[in-house]
Amino acid sequence: MAKLAKMTDIIADMDAGLTREDIMAKYRITDVAMDDIEARIRTGPKVDQPVSAPPDVTNKQIMIGFIVICLFSVGLYFVCNAWFDSPGPKTVSATTSSSKTTTITFSSSECQNLGYHWGRGAAFAMIGETYPYDFAIPEPCRGLPETQRGIDAGVRSVLGDQ
């Protein structure tokens, strides 16, 4: 803890020829506090009035700072985790004002790729885990051998050759 000084001690040190900087270092006094002391000396303060040094940081203040940093870090982790790991929209729908019917076609490799991800999702669901993509096989790919090969490969990638 900082040394408490009385005005008489500081006046005695000033009279002894110590410089302002030496007194500030001796009693651990800041520039602002030293200005206040000099103003009090000029106006004639009470001689026995104690002058304290700046307060030291307490353990309580350190703990509060640590808790604030931890809470901020945990909150930042959850915000970033939710932002980076979100799979995006689970369903996409489009509506048009016209009465035209739009036909979507898929290549055999696209159907196989969709089947692969659908098979991985099914395998993860079987072992109780989640998979970021949850979708239904599109109508044009249902029942195709390429889609079935993709489903088989996706299941094998998670479960192996069981």
N, CA, C and O atoms as a DFTB+ gen file, in Angstrom:
648 C
 N C O
     1  1       0.844      -1.168       0.000
     2  2       0.000       0.000       0.000
     3  2       0.889       1.230       0.000
     4  3       2.005       1.206       0.519
     5  1       0.390       2.290      -0.580
     6  2       1.165       3.522      -0.688
     7  2       1.364       4.147       0.689
     8  3       0.534       4.014       1.589
     9  1       2.487       4.826       0.814
    10  2       2.806       5.488       2.080
    11  2       1.974       6.748       2.210
    12  3       1.899       7.550       1.279
    13  1       1.346       6.925       3.368
    14  2       0.580       8.138       3.635
    15  2       1.535       9.189       4.173
    16  3       2.365       8.929       5.044
    17  1       1.389      10.376       3.626
    18  2       2.275      11.464       4.053
    19  2       1.437      12.585       4.635
    20  3       0.288      12.803       4.248
    21  1       2.033      13.276       5.557
    22  2       1.391      14.471       6.090
    23  2       1.999      15.658       5.372
    24  3       3.124      15.608       4.874
    25  1       1.236      16.703       5.334
    26  2       1.698      17.920       4.667
    27  2       3.013      18.400       5.276
    28  3       3.862      18.955       4.579
    29  1       3.176      18.179       6.595
    30  2       4.417      18.633       7.242
    31  2       5.618      17.891       6.667
    32  3       6.686      18.478       6.493
    33  1       5.447      16.580       6.364
    34  2       6.551      15.797       5.781
    35  2       6.914      16.335       4.403
    36  3       8.091      16.481       4.072
    37  1       5.883      16.630       3.596
    38  2       6.129      17.108       2.242
    39  2       6.764      18.500       2.281
    40  3       7.680      18.791       1.512
    41  1       6.271      19.359       3.183
    42  2       6.855      20.704       3.316
    43  2       8.300      20.597       3.775
    44  3       9.162      21.332       3.294
    45  1       8.574      19.674       4.715
    46  2       9.951      19.497       5.197
    47  2      10.856      19.040       4.065
    48  3      11.994      19.495       3.953
    49  1      10.345      18.125       3.211
    50  2      11.157      17.661       2.079
    51  2      11.382      18.786       1.069
    52  3      12.458      18.883       0.478
    53  1      10.377      19.632       0.871
    54  2      10.540      20.770      -0.040
    55  2      11.573      21.746       0.507
    56  3      12.407      22.270      -0.231
    57  1      11.500      21.979       1.813
    58  2      12.462      22.882       2.444
    59  2      13.869      22.297       2.419
    60  3      14.854      23.034       2.400
    61  1      13.957      20.967       2.420
    62  2      15.267      20.310       2.391
    63  2      15.878      20.351       0.998
    64  3      17.038      19.980       0.816
    65  1      15.101      20.803       0.009
    66  2      15.664      20.948      -1.329
    67  2      15.321      19.817      -2.294
    68  3      15.853      19.767      -3.403
    69  1      14.431      18.904      -1.880
    70  2      14.040      17.840      -2.814
    71  2      13.228      18.442      -3.954
    72  3      12.425      19.353      -3.752
    73  1      13.448      17.926      -5.134
    74  2      12.702      18.430      -6.291
    75  2      11.287      17.851      -6.287
    76  3      10.973      16.898      -5.574
    77  1      10.461      18.469      -7.109
    78  2       9.066      18.003      -7.243
    79  2       9.024      16.522      -7.631
    80  3       8.244      15.754      -7.069
    81  1       9.866      16.122      -8.594
    82  2       9.891      14.738      -9.071
    83  2      10.338      13.765      -7.970
    84  3       9.819      12.655      -7.855
    85  1      11.329      14.217      -7.150
    86  2      11.798      13.365      -6.050
    87  2      10.685      13.152      -5.018
    88  3      10.506      12.043      -4.517
    89  1       9.954      14.196      -4.710
    90  2       8.850      14.078      -3.738
    91  2       7.761      13.175      -4.301
    92  3       7.214      12.331      -3.591
    93  1       7.448      13.359      -5.583
    94  2       6.417      12.520      -6.209
    95  2       6.826      11.048      -6.176
    96  3       5.988      10.180      -5.930
    97  1       8.091      10.761      -6.419
    98  2       8.569       9.381      -6.390
    99  2       8.596       8.825      -4.967
   100  3       8.256       7.664      -4.741
   101  1       9.002       9.659      -4.013
   102  2       9.110       9.212      -2.626
   103  2       7.751       8.824      -2.053
   104  3       7.628       7.801      -1.379
   105  1       6.728       9.642      -2.322
   106  2       5.406       9.391      -1.745
   107  2       4.419       8.773      -2.747
   108  3       3.238       8.600      -2.447
   109  1       4.928       8.444      -3.941
   110  2       4.099       7.857      -5.007
   111  2       2.876       8.734      -5.279
   112  3       1.734       8.279      -5.201
   113  1       3.139       9.979      -5.594
   114  2       2.089      10.966      -5.824
   115  2       2.061      11.284      -7.317
   116  3       3.108      11.416      -7.952
   117  1       0.876      11.403      -7.860
   118  2       0.731      11.752      -9.278
   119  2       0.924      13.243      -9.468
   120  3       0.956      14.012      -8.507
   121  1       1.052      13.640     -10.734
   122  2       1.212      15.055     -11.086
   123  2       0.029      15.884     -10.597
   124  3       0.205      16.977     -10.058
   125  1      -1.171      15.356     -10.789
   126  2      -2.377      16.086     -10.370
   127  2      -2.407      16.234      -8.860
   128  3      -2.731      17.305      -8.347
   129  1      -2.070      15.167      -8.141
   130  2      -2.065      15.234      -6.680
   131  2      -1.005      16.214      -6.187
   132  3      -1.222      16.930      -5.209
   133  1       0.140      16.244      -6.863
   134  2       1.202      17.168      -6.463
   135  2       0.760      18.613      -6.692
   136  3       1.064      19.493      -5.886
   137  1       0.037      18.857      -7.800
   138  2      -0.499      20.211      -8.037
   139  2      -1.443      20.606      -6.903
   140  3      -1.415      21.741      -6.427
   141  1      -2.276      19.662      -6.477
   142  2      -3.215      19.921      -5.383
   143  2      -2.466      20.225      -4.088
   144  3      -2.849      21.128      -3.344
   145  1      -1.415      19.482      -3.822
   146  2      -0.622      19.697      -2.600
   147  2       0.009      21.090      -2.618
   148  3      -0.029      21.816      -1.625
   149  1       0.592      21.449      -3.772
   150  2       1.228      22.769      -3.859
   151  2       0.204      23.888      -3.699
   152  3       0.502      24.920      -3.099
   153  1      -1.010      23.689      -4.236
   154  2      -2.062      24.695      -4.079
   155  2      -2.468      24.804      -2.615
   156  3      -2.712      25.905      -2.123
   157  1      -2.543      23.676      -1.915
   158  2      -2.900      23.696      -0.494
   159  2      -1.818      24.400       0.333
   160  3      -2.120      25.115       1.287
   161  1      -0.574      24.189      -0.042
   162  2       0.518      24.828       0.693
   163  2       0.438      26.341       0.525
   164  3       0.646      27.096       1.475
   165  1       0.132      26.777      -0.711
   166  2       0.027      28.220      -0.964
   167  2      -1.147      28.841      -0.209
   168  3      -1.057      29.987       0.232
   169  1      -2.264      28.091      -0.053
   170  2      -3.448      28.649       0.606
   171  2      -3.464      28.361       2.094
   172  3      -4.353      28.837       2.800
   173  1      -2.506      27.598       2.589
   174  2      -2.411      27.336       4.016
   175  2      -3.357      26.262       4.521
   176  3      -4.280      26.571       5.274
   177  1      -3.160      25.018       4.133
   178  2      -4.033      23.953       4.615
   179  2      -3.709      23.589       6.057
   180  3      -2.754      24.084       6.656
   181  1      -4.536      22.713       6.581
   182  2      -4.248      22.183       7.913
   183  2      -2.967      21.364       7.817
   184  3      -2.784      20.600       6.869
   185  1      -2.105      21.517       8.771
   186  2      -0.800      20.874       8.723
   187  2      -0.889      19.360       8.856
   188  3      -0.091      18.652       8.242
   189  1      -1.815      18.851       9.623
   190  2      -1.885      17.412       9.852
   191  2      -2.780      16.665       8.849
   192  3      -3.098      15.495       9.062
   193  1      -3.183      17.326       7.770
   194  2      -4.066      16.681       6.797
   195  2      -3.276      15.650       6.001
   196  3      -2.280      16.002       5.370
   197  1      -3.700      14.364       6.015
   198  2      -2.955      13.343       5.278
   199  2      -3.179      13.457       3.774
   200  3      -4.249      13.862       3.320
   201  1      -2.156      13.094       3.012
   202  2      -2.233      13.056       1.558
   203  2      -1.948      11.617       1.146
   204  3      -0.901      11.065       1.482
   205  1      -2.872      11.020       0.426
   206  2      -2.667       9.615       0.067
   207  2      -2.224       9.489      -1.379
   208  3      -2.520      10.336      -2.222
   209  1      -1.524       8.434      -1.632
   210  2      -1.084       8.102      -2.987
   211  2      -2.254       7.476      -3.753
   212  3      -3.256       7.108      -3.140
   213  1      -2.147       7.349      -5.059
   214  2      -3.222       6.711      -5.814
   215  2      -3.470       5.295      -5.287
   216  3      -2.522       4.605      -4.912
   217  1      -4.713       4.861      -5.254
   218  2      -5.002       3.532      -4.711
   219  2      -4.429       2.429      -5.585
   220  3      -4.385       2.549      -6.810
   221  1      -3.997       1.368      -4.951
   222  2      -3.519       0.195      -5.677
   223  2      -4.720      -0.580      -6.194
   224  3      -5.824      -0.452      -5.665
   225  1      -4.503      -1.384      -7.226
   226  2      -5.565      -2.231      -7.755
   227  2      -5.772      -3.381      -6.777
   228  3      -4.816      -4.055      -6.392
   229  1      -7.016      -3.603      -6.377
   230  2      -7.300      -4.670      -5.422
   231  2      -7.578      -5.977      -6.143
   232  3      -7.825      -6.003      -7.349
   233  1      -7.532      -7.056      -5.381
   234  2      -7.836      -8.373      -5.953
   235  2      -9.269      -8.427      -6.467
   236  3      -9.546      -9.094      -7.465
   237  1     -10.173      -7.736      -5.798
   238  2     -11.569      -7.715      -6.231
   239  2     -11.685      -7.082      -7.619
   240  3     -12.418      -7.580      -8.473
   241  1     -10.955      -5.976      -7.842
   242  2     -10.993      -5.328      -9.144
   243  2     -10.404      -6.234     -10.224
   244  3     -10.899      -6.258     -11.351
   245  1      -9.361      -6.971      -9.889
   246  2      -8.759      -7.902     -10.846
   247  2      -9.752      -9.008     -11.184
   248  3      -9.897      -9.368     -12.352
   249  1     -10.433      -9.548     -10.186
   250  2     -11.406     -10.620     -10.424
   251  2     -12.573     -10.124     -11.274
   252  3     -13.034     -10.835     -12.167
   253  1     -13.050      -8.921     -11.005
   254  2     -14.154      -8.375     -11.799
   255  2     -13.710      -8.213     -13.255
   256  3     -14.461      -8.549     -14.171
   257  1     -12.520      -7.712     -13.467
   258  2     -11.995      -7.585     -14.827
   259  2     -11.876      -8.930     -15.511
   260  3     -12.222      -9.061     -16.685
   261  1     -11.395      -9.924     -14.800
   262  2     -11.259     -11.273     -15.342
   263  2     -12.628     -11.840     -15.711
   264  3     -12.778     -12.438     -16.777
   265  1     -13.615     -11.663     -14.859
   266  2     -14.964     -12.173     -15.132
   267  2     -15.549     -11.481     -16.362
   268  3     -16.169     -12.133     -17.202
   269  1     -15.357     -10.176     -16.471
   270  2     -15.868      -9.447     -17.634
   271  2     -15.224      -9.964     -18.918
   272  3     -15.906     -10.160     -19.924
   273  1     -13.924     -10.181     -18.884
   274  2     -13.223     -10.707     -20.070
   275  2     -13.729     -12.099     -20.408
   276  3     -13.948     -12.406     -21.580
   277  1     -13.919     -12.950     -19.400
   278  2     -14.421     -14.307     -19.643
   279  2     -15.819     -14.279     -20.247
   280  3     -16.094     -14.993     -21.212
   281  1     -16.701     -13.458     -19.685
   282  2     -18.063     -13.378     -20.223
   283  2     -18.060     -12.868     -21.652
   284  3     -18.805     -13.371     -22.493
   285  1     -17.239     -11.887     -21.932
   286  2     -17.137     -11.375     -23.297
   287  2     -16.624     -12.462     -24.238
   288  3     -17.147     -12.619     -25.342
   289  1     -15.604     -13.218     -23.814
   290  2     -15.036     -14.270     -24.652
   291  2     -16.048     -15.376     -24.918
   292  3     -16.171     -15.845     -26.049
   293  1     -16.767     -15.794     -23.892
   294  2     -17.769     -16.852     -24.062
   295  2     -18.878     -16.373     -25.004
   296  3     -19.309     -17.114     -25.887
   297  1     -19.332     -15.149     -24.815
   298  2     -20.364     -14.616     -25.696
   299  2     -19.886     -14.526     -27.128
   300  3     -20.626     -14.864     -28.052
   301  1     -18.649     -14.070     -27.325
   302  2     -18.077     -13.985     -28.660
   303  2     -17.955     -15.365     -29.282
   304  3     -18.200     -15.523     -30.477
   305  1     -17.577     -16.374     -28.488
   306  2     -17.468     -17.741     -28.991
   307  2     -18.816     -18.228     -29.522
   308  3     -18.890     -18.773     -30.623
   309  1     -19.880     -18.033     -28.745
   310  2     -21.180     -18.527     -29.176
   311  2     -21.699     -17.772     -30.399
   312  3     -22.318     -18.370     -31.279
   313  1     -21.451     -16.470     -30.456
   314  2     -21.904     -15.708     -31.622
   315  2     -21.158     -16.163     -32.868
   316  3     -21.772     -16.398     -33.909
   317  1     -19.847     -16.287     -32.769
   318  2     -19.060     -16.715     -33.928
   319  2     -19.375     -18.156     -34.306
   320  3     -19.474     -18.477     -35.490
   321  1     -19.533     -19.018     -33.324
   322  2     -19.832     -20.414     -33.599
   323  2     -21.166     -20.539     -34.332
   324  3     -21.280     -21.297     -35.295
   325  1     -22.159     -19.805     -33.881
   326  2     -23.463     -19.860     -34.534
   327  2     -23.382     -19.280     -35.937
   328  3     -24.053     -19.756     -36.853
   329  1     -22.559     -18.250     -36.101
   330  2     -22.473     -17.618     -37.408
   331  2     -21.721     -18.481     -38.406
   332  3     -22.169     -18.625     -39.543
   333  1     -20.580     -19.067     -38.011
   334  2     -19.780     -19.852     -38.935
   335  2     -20.360     -21.240     -39.185
   336  3     -20.213     -21.777     -40.283
   337  1     -21.010     -21.823     -38.197
   338  2     -21.495     -23.192     -38.338
   339  2     -22.923     -23.297     -38.844
   340  3     -23.419     -24.406     -39.038
   341  1     -23.596     -22.178     -39.062
   342  2     -24.980     -22.277     -39.514
   343  2     -25.001     -22.788     -40.951
   344  3     -24.287     -22.265     -41.806
   345  1     -25.808     -23.796     -41.216
   346  2     -25.832     -24.388     -42.551
   347  2     -26.594     -23.543     -43.561
   348  3     -26.640     -23.896     -44.739
   349  1     -27.175     -22.469     -43.144
   350  2     -27.954     -21.643     -44.057
   351  2     -29.397     -22.101     -44.036
   352  3     -29.797     -22.880     -43.170
   353  1     -30.165     -21.626     -44.972
   354  2     -31.575     -22.008     -44.984
   355  2     -31.750     -23.485     -45.282
   356  3     -31.084     -24.028     -46.163
   357  1     -32.633     -24.129     -44.559
   358  2     -32.865     -25.554     -44.751
   359  2     -33.729     -25.821     -45.967
   360  3     -33.574     -26.855     -46.615
   361  1     -34.624     -24.921     -46.287
   362  2     -35.465     -25.098     -47.463
   363  2     -35.444     -23.824     -48.276
   364  3     -35.375     -22.722     -47.732
   365  1     -35.503     -23.983     -49.541
   366  2     -35.539     -22.844     -50.431
   367  2     -36.789     -22.981     -51.276
   368  3     -37.008     -24.019     -51.901
   369  1     -37.600     -21.955     -51.299
   370  2     -38.796     -22.002     -52.128
   371  2     -38.835     -20.761     -52.991
   372  3     -38.406     -19.683     -52.579
   373  1     -39.347     -20.925     -54.174
   374  2     -39.464     -19.799     -55.092
   375  2     -40.892     -19.738     -55.598
   376  3     -41.484     -20.757     -55.953
   377  1     -41.426     -18.556     -55.627
   378  2     -42.771     -18.401     -56.168
   379  2     -42.708     -17.416     -57.314
   380  3     -41.935     -16.458     -57.288
   381  1     -43.521     -17.658     -58.310
   382  2     -43.592     -16.745     -59.446
   383  2     -45.029     -16.318     -59.627
   384  3     -45.964     -17.008     -59.221
   385  1     -45.181     -15.177     -60.241
   386  2     -46.525     -14.669     -60.452
   387  2     -47.164     -15.266     -61.710
   388  3     -48.375     -15.166     -61.906
   389  1     -46.353     -15.876     -62.545
   390  2     -46.911     -16.462     -63.766
   391  2     -47.410     -17.873     -63.484
   392  3     -47.074     -18.473     -62.464
   393  1     -48.192     -18.375     -64.378
   394  2     -48.745     -19.723     -64.196
   395  2     -47.900     -20.782     -64.884
   396  3     -48.319     -21.934     -64.995
   397  1     -46.707     -20.402     -65.348
   398  2     -45.832     -21.363     -66.024
   399  2     -45.253     -22.337     -65.004
   400  3     -44.967     -21.955     -63.870
   401  1     -45.084     -23.573     -65.399
   402  2     -44.454     -24.578     -64.562
   403  2     -42.990     -24.673     -64.963
   404  3     -42.665     -24.809     -66.143
   405  1     -42.108     -24.601     -63.964
   406  2     -40.681     -24.687     -64.228
   407  2     -40.207     -26.100     -63.943
   408  3     -40.462     -26.645     -62.869
   409  1     -39.535     -26.676     -64.885
   410  2     -39.001     -28.017     -64.716
   411  2     -37.513     -27.906     -64.444
   412  3     -36.775     -27.264     -65.192
   413  1     -37.082     -28.541     -63.363
   414  2     -35.665     -28.536     -63.002
   415  2     -35.104     -29.903     -63.347
   416  3     -35.679     -30.932     -62.990
   417  1     -33.985     -29.906     -64.037
   418  2     -33.345     -31.171     -64.392
   419  2     -32.018     -31.273     -63.654
   420  3     -31.361     -30.268     -63.381
   421  1     -31.642     -32.489     -63.342
   422  2     -30.385     -32.771     -62.664
   423  2     -29.589     -33.744     -63.506
   424  3     -30.145     -34.663     -64.108
   425  1     -28.272     -33.535     -63.545
   426  2     -27.414     -34.504     -64.232
   427  2     -27.235     -35.718     -63.331
   428  3     -27.559     -35.674     -62.144
   429  1     -26.723     -36.792     -63.898
   430  2     -26.529     -38.002     -63.095
   431  2     -25.511     -37.766     -61.977
   432  3     -25.650     -38.325     -60.889
   433  1     -24.481     -36.935     -62.237
   434  2     -23.488     -36.665     -61.177
   435  2     -24.101     -35.817     -60.073
   436  3     -23.763     -35.989     -58.902
   437  1     -25.011     -34.893     -60.436
   438  2     -25.690     -34.099     -59.410
   439  2     -26.592     -34.970     -58.549
   440  3     -26.650     -34.790     -57.333
   441  1     -27.299     -35.914     -59.169
   442  2     -28.153     -36.818     -58.402
   443  2     -27.306     -37.697     -57.481
   444  3     -27.698     -37.973     -56.347
   445  1     -26.146     -38.136     -57.972
   446  2     -25.264     -38.954     -57.135
   447  2     -24.736     -38.128     -55.962
   448  3     -24.653     -38.631     -54.842
   449  1     -24.381     -36.876     -56.207
   450  2     -23.890     -36.008     -55.136
   451  2     -24.983     -35.734     -54.110
   452  3     -24.718     -35.757     -52.908
   453  1     -26.208     -35.475     -54.564
   454  2     -27.326     -35.288     -53.639
   455  2     -27.571     -36.557     -52.826
   456  3     -27.817     -36.492     -51.622
   457  1     -27.502     -37.715     -53.495
   458  2     -27.672     -38.990     -52.791
   459  2     -26.594     -39.207     -51.745
   460  3     -26.869     -39.706     -50.654
   461  1     -25.354     -38.828     -52.083
   462  2     -24.239     -38.969     -51.131
   463  2     -24.524     -38.170     -49.853
   464  3     -24.402     -38.701     -48.749
   465  1     -24.898     -36.915     -50.001
   466  2     -25.160     -36.085     -48.819
   467  2     -26.417     -36.552     -48.073
   468  3     -26.468     -36.486     -46.845
   469  1     -27.413     -37.016     -48.798
   470  2     -28.605     -37.538     -48.145
   471  2     -28.257     -38.800     -47.354
   472  3     -28.757     -38.989     -46.245
   473  1     -27.405     -39.664     -47.913
   474  2     -26.969     -40.886     -47.220
   475  2     -26.144     -40.567     -45.981
   476  3     -26.304     -41.222     -44.951
   477  1     -25.257     -39.562     -46.063
   478  2     -24.487     -39.162     -44.878
   479  2     -25.412     -38.664     -43.785
   480  3     -25.243     -39.012     -42.617
   481  1     -26.406     -37.839     -44.167
   482  2     -27.354     -37.322     -43.182
   483  2     -28.135     -38.442     -42.517
   484  3     -28.369     -38.409     -41.309
   485  1     -28.539     -39.438     -43.306
   486  2     -29.280     -40.574     -42.748
   487  2     -28.400     -41.383     -41.807
   488  3     -28.858     -41.824     -40.753
   489  1     -27.133     -41.582     -42.185
   490  2     -26.217     -42.354     -41.336
   491  2     -25.928     -41.610     -40.030
   492  3     -25.897     -42.222     -38.963
   493  1     -25.720     -40.309     -40.110
   494  2     -25.500     -39.541     -38.887
   495  2     -26.732     -39.599     -37.984
   496  3     -26.602     -39.705     -36.764
   497  1     -27.909     -39.530     -38.568
   498  2     -29.138     -39.626     -37.766
   499  2     -29.233     -40.992     -37.089
   500  3     -29.733     -41.090     -35.969
   501  1     -28.759     -42.051     -37.758
   502  2     -28.812     -43.401     -37.168
   503  2     -27.907     -43.521     -35.946
   504  3     -28.219     -44.261     -35.012
   505  1     -26.793     -42.799     -35.948
   506  2     -25.877     -42.895     -34.797
   507  2     -26.123     -41.773     -33.788
   508  3     -25.377     -41.636     -32.819
   509  1     -27.169     -40.968     -34.010
   510  2     -27.561     -39.956     -33.040
   511  2     -26.846     -38.629     -33.166
   512  3     -26.856     -37.839     -32.222
   513  1     -26.223     -38.358     -34.306
   514  2     -25.542     -37.082     -34.507
   515  2     -26.296     -36.273     -35.555
   516  3     -27.195     -36.780     -36.225
   517  1     -25.914     -35.015     -35.681
   518  2     -26.578     -34.159     -36.658
   519  2     -25.686     -33.955     -37.866
   520  3     -24.463     -34.068     -37.786
   521  1     -26.314     -33.656     -38.970
   522  2     -25.623     -33.352     -40.221
   523  2     -26.181     -32.019     -40.701
   524  3     -27.392     -31.807     -40.630
   525  1     -25.335     -31.114     -41.188
   526  2     -25.815     -29.766     -41.477
   527  2     -26.813     -29.660     -42.629
   528  3     -27.496     -28.643     -42.751
   529  1     -26.912     -30.681     -43.469
   530  2     -27.828     -30.601     -44.600
   531  2     -28.999     -31.542     -44.364
   532  3     -28.822     -32.749     -44.201
   533  1     -30.186     -30.974     -44.349
   534  2     -31.404     -31.757     -44.162
   535  2     -32.325     -31.420     -45.330
   536  3     -32.859     -30.313     -45.404
   537  1     -32.513     -32.373     -46.242
   538  2     -33.314     -32.102     -47.421
   539  2     -33.932     -33.406     -47.913
   540  3     -33.536     -34.496     -47.500
   541  1     -34.883     -33.273     -48.779
   542  2     -35.501     -34.427     -49.431
   543  2     -34.881     -34.575     -50.813
   544  3     -34.533     -33.583     -51.454
   545  1     -34.746     -35.798     -51.261
   546  2     -34.221     -36.039     -52.603
   547  2     -35.219     -35.429     -53.601
   548  3     -36.414     -35.715     -53.522
   549  1     -34.748     -34.599     -54.530
   550  2     -35.665     -34.014     -55.508
   551  2     -36.338     -35.089     -56.376
   552  3     -35.771     -36.151     -56.630
   553  1     -37.510     -34.795     -56.803
   554  2     -38.318     -35.748     -57.590
   555  2     -37.575     -36.301     -58.806
   556  3     -37.639     -37.507     -59.043
   557  1     -36.865     -35.465     -59.598
   558  2     -36.195     -36.024     -60.775
   559  2     -35.086     -37.025     -60.448
   560  3     -34.704     -37.818     -61.308
   561  1     -34.560     -37.001     -59.207
   562  2     -33.468     -37.915     -58.840
   563  2     -33.959     -39.178     -58.130
   564  3     -33.193     -40.129     -57.968
   565  1     -35.203     -39.200     -57.714
   566  2     -35.703     -40.353     -56.959
   567  2     -35.760     -41.599     -57.835
   568  3     -36.237     -41.576     -58.970
   569  1     -35.256     -42.678     -57.262
   570  2     -35.313     -43.972     -57.938
   571  2     -34.226     -44.204     -58.968
   572  3     -34.190     -45.273     -59.579
   573  1     -33.345     -43.252     -59.183
   574  2     -32.276     -43.440     -60.164
   575  2     -31.132     -44.248     -59.558
   576  3     -30.843     -44.119     -58.369
   577  1     -30.480     -45.081     -60.374
   578  2     -29.342     -45.860     -59.849
   579  2     -28.191     -44.953     -59.380
   580  3     -27.489     -45.292     -58.427
   581  1     -28.000     -43.822     -60.034
   582  2     -26.919     -42.903     -59.616
   583  2     -27.186     -42.363     -58.211
   584  3     -26.276     -42.253     -57.389
   585  1     -28.451     -42.031     -57.954
   586  2     -28.821     -41.532     -56.629
   587  2     -28.580     -42.613     -55.581
   588  3     -28.060     -42.327     -54.503
   589  1     -28.954     -43.848     -55.890
   590  2     -28.756     -44.954     -54.948
   591  2     -27.274     -45.195     -54.683
   592  3     -26.882     -45.468     -53.548
   593  1     -26.441     -45.095     -55.733
   594  2     -24.982     -45.249     -55.540
   595  2     -24.464     -44.150     -54.609
   596  3     -23.631     -44.414     -53.743
   597  1     -24.952     -42.925     -54.783
   598  2     -24.542     -41.823     -53.906
   599  2     -24.970     -42.059     -52.467
   600  3     -24.203     -41.798     -51.539
   601  1     -26.215     -42.561     -52.271
   602  2     -26.702     -42.854     -50.909
   603  2     -25.828     -43.915     -50.263
   604  3     -25.428     -43.779     -49.107
   605  1     -25.532     -44.972     -51.009
   606  2     -24.686     -46.047     -50.471
   607  2     -23.302     -45.521     -50.090
   608  3     -22.773     -45.863     -49.032
   609  1     -22.720     -44.690     -50.951
   610  2     -21.384     -44.138     -50.666
   611  2     -21.435     -43.214     -49.448
   612  3     -20.511     -43.221     -48.635
   613  1     -22.491     -42.424     -49.311
   614  2     -22.615     -41.527     -48.164
   615  2     -22.748     -42.281     -46.857
   616  3     -22.135     -41.907     -45.857
   617  1     -23.552     -43.350     -46.856
   618  2     -23.712     -44.165     -45.644
   619  2     -22.393     -44.838     -45.295
   620  3     -22.001     -44.862     -44.129
   621  1     -21.698     -45.391     -46.304
   622  2     -20.409     -46.052     -46.056
   623  2     -19.363     -45.065     -45.525
   624  3     -18.503     -45.448     -44.732
   625  1     -19.431     -43.807     -45.953
   626  2     -18.443     -42.815     -45.491
   627  2     -18.581     -42.551     -44.003
   628  3     -17.612     -42.167     -43.348
   629  1     -19.783     -42.754     -43.460
   630  2     -20.002     -42.530     -42.029
   631  2     -19.877     -43.826     -41.239
   632  3     -19.196     -43.875     -40.216
   633  1     -20.527     -44.856     -41.712
   634  2     -20.583     -46.115     -40.936
   635  2     -19.526     -47.130     -41.345
   636  3     -19.308     -48.108     -40.630
   637  1     -18.877     -46.924     -42.456
   638  2     -17.911     -47.914     -42.928
   639  2     -18.625     -49.047     -43.625
   640  3     -19.785     -48.903     -44.012
   641  1     -17.954     -50.171     -43.794
   642  2     -18.551     -51.351     -44.471
   643  2     -19.151     -52.299     -43.454
   644  3     -18.684     -53.431     -43.322
   645  1     -20.161     -51.873     -42.741
   646  2     -20.773     -52.732     -41.715
   647  2     -21.857     -53.573     -42.318
   648  3     -22.490     -54.361     -41.615
